[in-house]
Amino acid sequence: MTPAVMRHYGPVIGVIALLAVSFWVLVLIGASYAMLLEFSFKPERWQTELAVVGEDKDRASNCLSEI
């Protein structure tokens, strides 16, 4: 492109690129937040993992037998 064309369309291309990058940054933030919510509001998952570690052997054997 010639310098005159770039002077005219350069800012437009820059704004489009900035919007595209901003969109993907927001998508990544949203995905991170969704994963945080998924892990923070499921206490049964943590209790099962703690039971398997060995704090509650009866619960661990029950969980494993259900699987």
Buried (B, 14 or more C-beta within 10 A) or exposed (E): EEEEEEEEEEEEEEEEEEEEEEEEEEEEEEEEEEEEEEEEEEEEEEBBEEBBEEEBEEBBEEBEEEE
